[in-house]
Amino acid sequence: MILTFDLGTTVTKAALWDRNGMVGLAEIGIVTDHPAPGWAEQDPTQWWASTVEACGRLAGETSQGLDRVTAIGCTGARQTFGLFDAGGGPLGPGILWADRRDLGDAGGGPSRWLDDVDDASGTPPDGGSVPAKLAWTARHRPTDWERTAWVLAPRDLVVWRLTGRPVTDPTLASCSGLYDADGQIAGSHEHMADRLPAVVPSGEVTGELGREAADALGLGSGLPVVVGAGDRACEVLGTGATPTGPMVSWGTTANVSLPIEDPPPGRGHLVVTRAADGGWLLEGGLSGAGSLLAWLGTVCGHSPAELATLAAACPPGARGVTAAPWMDGARAPWWRPDAAAAFVGLSGAHGPTELARAVFEAVARDVVRCLAVAGECRPSVPPPAVLHLAGAGASAPVWQDVLSGISGLPVDRRRSGQAASAGAALLTAGAVGDGWDLDRLDPVVERSTPDPAIVEQYDRLRDGADHVAATLVELGTAGPVGSTGPSTCW
């Protein structure tokens, strides 16, 4: 059996797998603090503590027990980091990928995209990028920075606790802006080289489970540990995504990812990252999805699940309500951090039902816009024939119906609903020489085929929705914006 840990933005998951599927799952929530507008921080002690707690809960809830675990695999969110001393102690709060604090001249202005690109890392010098946030940290937390031995993502910290090795993998490195396409520290960041972890292969054994960590987790020491890959790369594996069958994830945010053979030439409004198998992914990381629905729930007094049920009862078009889902700025394919979330067309007759439906529709429209950009980047590749769902929203019927209706494509859902963890399990099985088959591990259990009448309705609404989106994206209030989109990043 394989034990996987998924260090997400809002929850840590421990899952137990055998070659026939997932046999147990435990989730522990992680608290995010917002001490100032645009800031998003976590206590890094939560990252390991939630892993231990999730493992303990899993042991108590599964009839299989953990004594049959033969290997451990990991995955997690990218671009979140914390500073740690030589003993692994955290030095201040961790900064999340979603953090958009005003970085001033540390990031080229208030969280804005610029025209120039770091040629070594391939990453645009966005004010919200990891290098800009590290520069801010060095300036505003100099004592912490001077004591920093390691800059680590949550997944990388957990792997260090498990094995005693501070490492990362190519999929996380390629998103950080700190490494080049080959996993070497980019020349512009050599001054912090001694603080950055070495890059090791995603699908090879990283080390063995140490005694202290084993005791904390209730496992036997010496188990092989695999660092795994970032959440999106693992979701691509765990959904069986292909160049003509993109992965679409609904989690805290949404994401569109397609495996590609080589980075496409020229600029685009998508980015290119390393895949878990050593290849490449063409990605569109969207703005709020689950986070926007959760926010709406706090305003309306409904849980996200209740809002999804209400939205399912609302007709296409949300009775005239159109949403802009850009909580904390518009990401792919717009890249306008000064844009804001909004609802347009409200009247006294509208309520949570229409607002929730508008959220699902707005996210789906940005997914389709990303797919259109992907097609422009790869004109010789046939258009998508199916979409493979991942993330917490994959099992929500309203998301399946809205996405298939707006895209005009069938959407597939696999049994576990845990694509990132399934991908980590596949990587781990391969690393220990026990190759598993995805369709046996996590078969497709549902395909939603678009209703032609619904597709026609959404086609009629498209021009109006596009006009609203284009108008709202120009109403940003955070100041001037540089470029309208990022260059390809490795």
C-alpha positions in Angstrom: 0.0 0.0 0.0 1.1 3.6 -0.7 0.4 6.5 1.7 0.2 9.9 0.0 0.3 13.4 1.5 -1.2 16.4 -0.3 -0.3 19.7 1.1 -3.0 22.0 -0.3 -3.7 25.6 0.3 -6.6 25.1 2.6 -6.4 21.5 3.6 -3.8 18.7 4.1 -4.9 15.3 2.9 -3.6 11.8 3.8 -4.7 9.0 1.5 -4.1 5.3 1.5 -4.0 3.5 -1.8 -3.6 0.0 -3.2 -3.5 -0.8 -6.9 -7.3 -1.1 -7.0 -8.0 2.3 -5.7 -8.1 4.6 -2.6 -9.0 2.8 0.6 -8.9 5.7 3.0 -8.8 9.5 3.1 -8.4 12.0 6.0 -8.4 15.8 5.7 -7.2 18.5 8.1 -8.0 22.2 7.4 -5.2 24.8 7.4 -5.9 28.4 8.6 -4.9 31.3 6.4 -4.4 34.7 7.9 -5.0 38.0 6.1 -3.2 40.6 8.4 -3.5 43.3 5.7 -5.3 43.8 2.4 -3.8 41.5 -0.2 -1.7 39.5 2.3 -2.2 35.7 2.7 0.0 34.0 5.4 0.1 30.7 7.3 1.8 29.5 10.3 4.4 27.0 8.9 4.1 24.8 11.9 0.7 23.9 10.6 2.2 22.2 7.5 3.9 19.4 9.4 1.3 19.3 12.3 -1.6 18.9 9.8 0.3 16.1 8.1 0.7 14.2 11.4 -2.9 14.9 12.4 -4.2 13.7 9.0 -2.2 10.6 9.2 -3.5 9.8 12.7 -7.0 10.4 11.6 -6.5 8.1 8.6 -5.2 5.4 10.8 -8.2 5.6 13.0 -10.8 5.7 10.2 -9.5 3.0 7.8 -10.0 -0.7 8.5 -6.8 -1.4 6.5 -4.5 0.3 9.1 -1.1 1.8 8.3 1.0 -1.3 9.1 0.8 -2.4 5.4 2.2 0.9 4.0 5.2 0.1 1.8 6.0 3.6 0.5 5.1 7.3 0.9 4.5 9.8 -1.9 3.9 13.6 -1.7 2.3 16.5 -3.6 1.3 20.0 -2.8 0.6 23.6 -3.7 3.2 25.5 -5.6 4.7 29.0 -5.0 3.9 29.1 -1.3 7.0 29.2 0.9 8.4 29.7 4.4 11.8 30.6 5.8 13.4 28.0 8.1 16.5 27.8 10.2 19.1 25.0 10.0 17.1 22.9 12.4 13.8 23.3 10.5 12.3 25.9 12.8 10.1 28.4 11.0 11.2 32.0 10.9 8.0 34.0 10.8 4.9 33.4 8.8 4.8 31.5 5.5 3.7 33.5 2.4 1.1 31.9 0.2 1.1 31.9 -3.6 -2.1 34.0 -3.5 -0.4 36.8 -1.5 -0.5 40.1 -3.4 1.0 42.5 -0.9 2.3 45.8 -2.3 5.9 44.9 -2.9 7.0 48.3 -4.1 10.3 48.3 -5.9 11.0 44.7 -4.7 8.7 43.5 -7.4 8.6 46.2 -10.0 5.6 48.0 -8.6 2.3 47.0 -6.8 1.9 43.4 -7.9 1.9 44.0 -11.6 3.1 42.1 -14.7 6.0 43.7 -16.5 7.0 43.4 -20.2 10.5 42.0 -19.5 11.3 38.5 -18.6 14.1 36.8 -16.6 15.7 34.9 -19.5 17.3 32.4 -17.1 14.1 31.4 -15.2 11.7 32.2 -18.0 9.5 33.9 -15.4 8.0 37.3 -15.7 9.0 39.6 -12.8 5.5 39.8 -11.4 5.3 41.7 -8.1 3.5 38.6 -6.7 6.2 36.1 -7.7 8.3 34.2 -5.3 11.5 36.2 -6.1 9.7 39.5 -5.5 8.3 38.2 -2.2 11.7 37.0 -1.1 13.1 40.4 -1.9 10.4 42.0 0.2 11.1 39.6 3.0 14.8 40.4 3.0 14.0 44.1 3.2 11.2 44.0 5.8 12.2 41.0 7.9 16.0 41.3 7.7 16.6 39.4 11.0 14.6 36.4 9.7 16.3 36.5 6.4 19.8 36.5 7.9 18.9 33.5 10.0 17.4 31.6 7.0 19.0 28.3 6.1 16.2 27.1 3.8 13.4 28.5 1.7 10.9 25.7 1.4 7.4 25.0 0.1 5.0 23.2 2.4 5.5 19.9 0.6 9.3 20.3 0.7 9.2 20.9 4.4 7.2 17.7 4.9 9.7 15.8 2.8 12.5 17.2 4.9 10.7 16.1 8.1 10.2 12.6 6.6 13.7 12.0 5.2 16.0 14.6 6.6 16.7 15.9 3.1 15.7 19.5 2.2 14.9 19.1 -1.5 12.4 20.1 -4.1 11.4 18.7 -7.5 11.3 20.1 -11.1 7.6 20.8 -11.1 7.8 23.1 -8.1 11.1 24.6 -9.1 9.8 25.5 -12.6 7.0 27.6 -11.0 9.2 29.4 -8.5 11.1 31.8 -10.8 14.2 30.8 -8.9 15.5 28.0 -11.1 16.1 27.6 -14.9 14.4 25.1 -17.1 17.1 22.5 -16.2 16.5 22.8 -12.5 19.6 24.9 -11.9 19.4 28.0 -9.8 18.9 30.9 -12.2 21.8 33.3 -12.5 19.9 36.3 -11.1 19.2 34.4 -7.9 22.7 32.9 -7.2 23.0 35.2 -4.2 20.5 33.0 -2.4 21.8 29.6 -3.8 22.8 28.4 -0.3 19.2 28.8 0.9 17.5 27.0 -1.9 16.9 23.2 -1.9 18.5 20.9 -4.5 16.2 19.7 -7.3 15.6 15.9 -7.4 13.5 13.8 -9.8 9.8 13.7 -9.1 9.5 10.0 -9.7 12.5 8.5 -7.9 12.9 7.5 -4.3 14.1 10.6 -2.4 15.1 9.0 0.9 13.9 6.8 3.7 11.5 7.6 6.5 13.4 8.6 9.6 12.8 7.3 13.1 11.5 10.5 14.6 9.0 11.1 11.7 8.0 7.5 11.8 7.1 7.6 15.4 5.1 10.8 14.9 3.1 9.2 12.1 2.7 5.8 13.6 4.7 4.1 10.8 7.7 1.9 10.6 11.0 3.6 9.9 12.9 3.0 6.7 10.0 3.2 4.3 10.9 4.7 0.9 9.7 8.3 0.4 9.1 10.0 -3.0 9.1 13.7 -3.2 6.5 13.6 -6.0 5.3 16.6 -7.9 3.3 19.8 -7.6 -0.5 19.5 -7.3 -1.2 20.4 -11.0 1.4 18.1 -12.4 0.0 15.3 -10.2 -3.6 16.1 -11.3 -2.5 15.8 -14.9 -1.2 12.3 -14.1 -4.2 11.4 -11.9 -6.8 12.4 -14.5 -5.0 10.8 -17.5 -4.9 14.2 -19.3 -3.6 14.3 -22.9 -2.8 17.0 -25.4 -6.4 16.8 -26.6 -7.9 16.0 -23.2 -6.9 18.8 -20.9 -7.2 18.6 -17.1 -9.5 21.2 -15.5 -9.3 21.5 -11.8 -11.7 23.2 -9.4 -10.1 23.8 -6.0 -9.3 27.0 -4.1 -8.7 28.4 -7.6 -9.2 26.7 -11.0 -6.6 25.5 -13.4 -6.3 24.2 -17.0 -3.3 22.1 -17.8 -2.3 20.2 -21.0 0.7 18.0 -21.5 2.8 19.2 -24.4 6.0 17.8 -26.1 7.9 21.1 -26.2 7.3 24.7 -25.1 5.5 26.6 -27.9 7.3 29.5 -29.5 6.4 33.1 -28.7 4.4 34.8 -26.1 1.0 33.8 -24.8 -1.4 34.3 -21.9 -0.6 30.8 -20.5 2.6 29.6 -18.9 4.8 26.5 -19.4 6.0 24.4 -16.4 7.7 21.1 -16.0 5.5 18.0 -15.9 6.0 15.1 -13.5 7.3 12.8 -16.2 10.1 15.3 -17.3 8.0 16.8 -20.1 6.0 20.0 -20.1 2.6 21.4 -19.2 0.9 24.3 -20.8 -1.1 25.9 -18.0 -3.7 28.5 -17.3 -3.9 29.2 -13.6 -7.3 31.0 -13.0 -8.5 33.2 -10.2 -10.9 32.3 -7.4 -13.1 29.3 -7.8 -13.7 27.4 -4.6 -12.4 30.5 -2.7 -15.0 32.7 -4.3 -17.8 30.3 -3.6 -16.6 30.0 0.0 -16.6 33.8 0.3 -20.1 34.0 -1.2 -21.2 31.4 1.4 -20.0 33.6 4.3 -22.0 36.5 2.9 -25.1 34.5 2.2 -25.0 32.1 5.2 -24.7 28.9 3.0 -22.0 26.3 2.8 -20.3 25.8 -0.6 -22.2 22.5 -1.0 -25.5 24.3 -0.4 -24.6 26.9 -2.9 -23.7 24.3 -5.5 -27.2 22.7 -5.0 -28.9 26.1 -5.3 -26.9 26.8 -8.5 -27.9 23.5 -10.0 -31.6 24.6 -9.8 -30.9 27.9 -11.6 -31.3 28.0 -15.4 -28.3 28.8 -17.7 -27.5 32.5 -17.6 -28.3 32.9 -13.9 -31.4 34.8 -14.7 -29.4 37.7 -16.1 -26.6 37.8 -13.5 -23.0 37.8 -14.8 -20.0 37.4 -12.5 -16.3 38.3 -12.7 -14.5 35.6 -10.6 -11.4 37.7 -10.0 -11.0 37.6 -6.3 -7.5 38.9 -5.6 -7.0 39.9 -9.2 -7.6 38.3 -12.6 -5.1 35.6 -13.6 -5.1 33.5 -16.7 -5.9 34.4 -19.4 -6.2 38.1 -18.5 -3.3 38.7 -16.2 -4.7 41.9 -14.6 -3.9 41.8 -10.9 -5.8 45.2 -10.5 -9.1 43.6 -11.7 -11.7 42.8 -9.0 -14.5 40.3 -8.5 -18.0 41.6 -9.4 -21.6 40.7 -10.1 -23.4 42.5 -12.8 -27.2 42.6 -13.6 -28.4 42.3 -10.0 -32.0 43.2 -9.1 -34.2 42.7 -6.0 -35.4 39.4 -7.5 -31.9 37.8 -7.3 -30.4 36.0 -4.4 -27.8 33.3 -3.5 -29.2 30.9 -6.2 -28.3 33.3 -9.1 -25.1 34.5 -7.5 -23.8 31.0 -7.1 -24.8 30.0 -10.6 -23.0 33.1 -12.0 -19.8 32.1 -10.1 -19.8 28.6 -11.8 -20.5 30.1 -15.2 -17.8 32.8 -14.9 -15.1 30.3 -13.9 -16.2 28.0 -16.8 -15.9 30.9 -19.2 -12.4 31.7 -18.1 -11.6 28.0 -18.6 -12.8 28.2 -22.2 -10.8 31.3 -22.8 -7.7 29.5 -21.7 -8.5 26.6 -24.0 -8.8 29.1 -26.8 -5.4 30.6 -26.0 -3.9 27.1 -25.8 -5.3 26.4 -29.3 -3.6 29.5 -30.6 -0.3 28.4 -29.1 -0.5 24.9 -30.7 -2.3 25.4 -34.1 -1.1 22.0 -35.4 -2.7 20.1 -32.5 -6.4 19.1 -32.8 -8.8 20.9 -30.4 -9.8 19.2 -27.2 -12.2 16.3 -27.4 -12.9 15.9 -23.7 -12.1 17.6 -20.4 -10.9 15.6 -17.4 -12.0 17.0 -14.1 -10.0 17.3 -10.9 -10.2 19.1 -7.6 -12.9 19.4 -4.9 -15.5 20.6 -7.4 -15.1 17.6 -9.8 -18.0 15.7 -8.2 -20.4 18.7 -8.2 -23.1 18.1 -10.9 -23.6 21.8 -11.4 -19.9 22.3 -12.3 -20.0 19.3 -14.7 -23.1 20.6 -16.4 -22.0 24.3 -16.6 -18.5 23.4 -17.9 -19.8 21.0 -20.5 -22.5 23.5 -21.6 -20.2 26.4 -21.9 -17.3 24.4 -23.5 -19.5 22.2 -25.6 -17.3 19.3 -24.6 -17.9 16.1 -22.5 -16.3 16.1 -19.1 -15.0 13.0 -17.3 -14.9 12.4 -13.5 -12.8 9.6 -11.9 -13.9 7.6 -8.9 -11.8 9.0 -6.1 -12.1 12.7 -6.7 -8.5 13.0 -5.5 -6.6 13.4 -8.7 -3.5 15.0 -7.1 -3.2 12.2 -4.6 -3.8 9.6 -7.3 -1.0 11.1 -9.3 1.3 11.0 -6.3 0.4 7.4 -5.8 1.2 6.6 -9.4 4.6 8.4 -9.2 5.4 6.5 -6.0 4.5 3.1 -7.3 6.7 3.7 -10.3 9.6 4.8 -8.2 9.5 1.6 -6.1 9.3 -0.5 -9.3 5.6 -1.5 -8.9 3.9 0.2 -11.8 0.2 0.8 -11.3 -2.5 1.4 -14.0 -4.5 4.6 -13.7 -7.7 3.0 -15.0 -7.5 0.3 -12.4 -6.4 2.6 -9.6 -9.0 5.3 -10.3 -11.3 4.6 -13.2 -13.6 7.0 -15.0 -17.1 6.6 -13.4 -19.0 9.4 -15.0 -19.1 11.3 -18.3 -21.3 14.4 -18.6 -22.2 14.9 -22.3 -23.3 18.5 -23.2 -26.9 19.0 -23.9 -27.2 20.7 -27.3 -30.0 23.0 -26.2 -27.9 24.2 -23.2 -24.9 24.6 -25.5 -27.0 26.8 -27.8 -28.2 28.9 -24.8 -24.7 29.5 -23.7 -23.6 30.3 -27.2 -26.3 33.1 -27.3 -25.1 34.5 -24.0 -21.4 34.4 -24.9 -21.0 37.9 -26.5 -22.8 39.6 -23.6 -20.6 37.7 -21.0 -17.4 38.6 -23.0 -18.4 42.2 -23.1 -19.0 42.4 -19.4 -15.7 40.6 -18.7 -13.7 42.9 -21.0 -15.3 46.0 -19.5 -14.8 44.9 -15.9 -11.1 44.0 -16.4 -10.5 47.5 -17.5 -11.9 49.0 -14.3 -9.0 48.0 -12.1 -8.3 50.4 -9.3 -4.8 49.3 -8.2 -2.9 51.5 -10.5 -1.2 51.2 -13.9 -0.5 47.8 -15.3 2.4 46.8 -17.4 1.9 43.9 -19.8 -1.5 42.3 -20.6 0.0 38.9 -20.1 3.0 36.9 -19.1 5.6 35.4 -21.3 6.0 31.7 -21.3 7.7 30.6 -18.1 9.5 27.4 -17.6 
